[in-house]
């Protein structure tokens, strides 16, 4: 019982320690307006205005850098260079609040003011059309007077920016084969289709393979059994006159990311009722596993021709 009484007496002390106040958070604050002014100058390329909004010893840092503590950061001149690059390189360059997020101003004891922003940085590269759209969060420290920006610690999607930087390079991502044993997979499928052997069409498919069709609603796909029914419906309405390759298939073996087999076909069908012949141009894309089995199939063609 004595232990219980001591715990009850100490409980208020724990509560007081956990709720000690260290400052105030503001949703409206002159510092927030200062940051908005900074962003406006940044995205419009107004470097002279930008210089008036930061301290002489201004620095900015990559908050995701692994050598943050030994990093001296970028100075005003480097900031100006960044502004010039983004404005010269991007169309529709913007920094805007992310969704329903909004900036916060934190006034800590000792006249320390931090502004925290939760934005999206976006634009389109003028040279290659690359679309940049990345979360862009910043911790912004103001000077003691609260009228200039002293430090910025910024965080963004580094993988996205790396992908953007790589878009200016020539980077191999695998090999393309004109002839390969696995190319026979699609040729067998189309041969069985031309011969009317529905069951044999799926000899090289995995049991759980998914089959997509450009004429289906976006995101929908079929199982093998469902796809068989669509082929049977086609046979009921049309006679397959001929199936021929257009050009030749390509097998693309990506670096550590699977195998894609793409092919183009000219299919001539005869309507059993009207006796009219139609020509359907088909593009097929198969995703294979390392054993050459089909995991995924996508067909692209004008489905309106079959109506």
TORVEX-134800 format. One record per residue (C-alpha): y, z, x; residue in one letter. Coordinates in steps of 0.001 Angstrom, whole numbers, plus 524288, in hexadecimal, padded with zeros to 5 digits. Layout:
BEGIN
YZXA...
end
This chain:
BEGIN
800008000080000X809558030C80B42X807C87F52D810ABX80B157EF468036FX817957F76680299X81BFE7F2B481020X819B27E48380C58X821D37E6278000DX82CE87EC3B807C6X82CE17E140811E0X82C837D61A807DEX83B6A7D5EA80596X83D967D4D98143FX835027C8BC81522X83C427C2B4809AAX8498E7C50880FD4X845467BF2481CECX840457B2C281672X84CE27AFA780F33X857027B1C9819E3X861F47A7EA81827X8663179F71823A2X86FA0795F381D4AX8728F78D888117BX86DAE7804D80CBFX8774E776DF80678X874C776A8E7FEB2X88348767337FF8BX88A277696380C72X8946B762BF81517X889D6760FD81F58X881C5758D2815EDX88D907501F81378X88F5074EE68223DX8813C74A128239FX8831D740538187EX88F2B73B3A81F83X8872F73A3882BFEX87C6E7328882514X886557294A81F09X88C217265882C6BX87E7E725308324FX8797C71B2F82881X886167134F82850X887097126A83718X894187199D837C1X8925A71F3E84560X8A07F72398846D5X89F8472BBB83A8AX89277730FB83F26X8985E735DB84BE2X8A22F73E1284473X89751744EF83CEDX88FAA74A1C848A6X893007536E853AFX8954D74E9B8619AX888A97550C86607X880F974FE185A55X8725274E0685C0CX8678E748EC85346X858DF74AF7854E0X84C0B745B884FCEX8463875175848E1X8387D74BD884A61X83963749E685915X82EF1750A98612DX83891753B686C29X843407593186389X8468D764DD86C20X8488F75C978785AX84FA6751D287102X85E6175129872F0X85FF67492F86695X868D273DA5863D9X8777B73EA5865BCX882DA7387885E76X881DC72BA7865F6X8737A72A78862C1X8768872D848548AX880667226585474X876387193885A44X86CA471D0384F8EX876BA71A8384506X879CB70D2184AAEX86B6D7098484BAEX867A870D4C83DC8X8738B706DF837B2X871F46FA4883F65X863356F9DF83D93X861416FDBF82F50X8653F6F86B82223X867677023981724X8677570D70820E8X8687871A5281991X86619728F681A2DX8642072EAD80CA9X85EBE73B4680700X8500773B1280504X84CDC73B377F688X8527A747527F009X854CA74E1C7FD17X8626D7521E8013CX8686B757FA80DA3X869C2766A080F84X873DC76E1F81762X86F6C77AC981DD8X879D97845482250X8737878E3C82B39X879A779A9183063X8828B7982783BF3X8891178C1683617X87D5078370838C8X87C8A777F982F3FX870D176EF582E0BX86FCF7636D824B4X8622375EED820F4X860467512D81B78X8546A74AAB81558X856E973C128154AX8512572E6F815F0X855957254D820CDX8538B7172681CF7X857147091882011X851A26FB84822F7X851486F617830B4X859726E9B483186X8508A6E34E83BA2X842F86E52583603X844C86EAD98286AX83DD76F7A882B85X840B570198820D6X8446170EFB825FAX84321719FE81C24X8404A7274C821DDX842C27357881E2FX84E2A73A1E82666X85042748D7826F6X85AAE74F5982F1AX85EF675CE483343X86D7F75BD483646X874E27669F83D52X883A47670083B8BX88D7E76C8D84517X8930477A2F842B2X89E85774AE83B19X8951F76D3B83264X89CE27608F83350X894A1758D683D11X8865B7562983FD6X8816B75CA184C32X872AB75A1384BF1X86922751BD8441AX85A70753878444AX85461747FD83D25X846857458F83872X840F0738C68336FX8342E7316D83224X8317972E3084062X825AA725AA83D27X82E4D71D4783461X838BA71BC783EEAX82E3271895848FBX828FE70E1383FD0X836CF708B383ECAX8386E7087484D91X82B4B701A484EFCX82F8A6F72884554X837616F0FC8505BX82B826F0498594CX81F7D6E7B485A11X814366F116857E0X805F96ED008566AX7FE5E6F36B84B6AX7F0ED6ED7284D66X7EA716E02F84E07X7E92C6D4A6844C8X7DC5C6CD1B84484X7DAAB6BF6283F58X7CBFB6C07D840F8X7C4AD6CD5283FA5X7B7796D152839EFX7BE506D96C82F63X7C5936CD6C82A5FX7B88A6C9C882452X7BA756D50081AB8X7C4E46CDEA812E5X7BE256C0BB8141AX7B1C16C67880E28X7B98D6CC858030CX7BFEC6BF8E7FFB9X7B32E6B80880157X7AC4B6C0F27F796X7B7F06BF9F7EE6EX7B6F76B0D17EEE0X7A8436B16F7EC95X7A9846BAE77E12EX7A2306C6117E7E2X7AA406D17B7E30BX7A1BC6DC747E86EX7A0E36D6517F5F4X7AFB86D5C47F6EDX7AFF66E4607F9A1X7A5246E523803DDX7AEC66E95680E6EX7B6D16F2AF8061AX7B5F0701618076FX7B1A0707C27FA98X7BEDA70E6B7F8F5X7C70E7027D7FCA2X7D334700007F48BX7D75E6F2667F047X7E5B16EF847EDBCX7EB4F6E3DE7E678X7F99F6DFCE7E713X7F91A6DD697D85EX7F59C6EB967D55AX8002A6F5ED7D346X805166FB377E02AX7FBE07052C7E639X7F0477023C7DD69X7E34F6FDA97E30CX7D5496FAFC7DEFEX7C7ED6FFDC7E2D9X7BD6F6F6047E67BX7B7826F6B87D8D3X7C4C06F49C7D276X7C76B6E9157DB56X7BA446E3027D7F2X7BE556E2CD7C9B0X7CAE26DB727CCD1X7C30F6D1527D47DX7B9686CFEC7C94FX7C4B76CDD97BFD4X7C9BC6C3387C8DBX7BC616BC9D7C90FX7BBCD6BD4C7BA2CX7C88B6B5BD7B90FX7C82B6ACD47C4EEX7BEF86A4C17CD17X7C10B6A64B7DBB4X7C2B56986C7E0BCX7C56D69B8F7EF08X7C9DF6A6277F86FX7CF8E6A22A80591X7D66B6A8FD810B4X7E4C66A6158128DX7E6DF6A68182138X7DDF86B0F8826C9X7DC466BFB18254FX7E2496C92B82F0EX7DC386D60583311X7E60D6E000837F4X7E0D06EB8E83F7BX7EB9C6F5AD84038X7ED2B6FFBC84AE8X7E5D670B468454FX7E940707D983752X7DE1D6FFE88319DX7DB206F19582F74X7E1C46E8258262AX7DBA96DB0B82277X7E4F46D18B81BD3X7E1926C44C81641X7E6EB6B97180DA1X7DF2B6B186803BFX7E0D56A5FD7FA8BX7D8A16A7E27EE49X7D6E869D2E7E421X7D2726A1B77D6B6X7CF3569A097CA5FX7D22469FFE7BD21X7C58269F7D7B54CX7CC9069D307A87CX7D778693C57AC23X7D06168D9B7B7CCX7DD5B68E7F7BEF7X7DCE7691427CD8CX7E62E69AEE7D3EFX7E88D69DF97E22AX7EA376AC307E610X7EF6B6AFFD7F365X7E9926BD0F7F7AAX7ED806C5F9802C8X7E3B46D0C780585X7E5786DCA780E45X7D99B6E4F1811BFX7D9E66F1F7818CBX7CD666F40C8209CX7C7AD6FFCE8276BX7C2896FF1083558X7B5496FA7583042X7BB6F6EF0D828FAX7B9B36F4DE81B64X7C43F6F2A98112FX7CBF56FEDE80D9FX7D7056F82E80650X7D9EE6EAAD800F8X7E6B56E4E57FC06X7E7BC6D7CF7F4F6X7F48A6D0627F394X7F4FF6C4E47EA16X7FBFB6BFF97DDF0X7F4736C67A7D2F5X7FC546BF267C8A3X7F4996B2DE7CC0AX7E84B6B92E7C657X7EE4C6BC6A7B921X
end
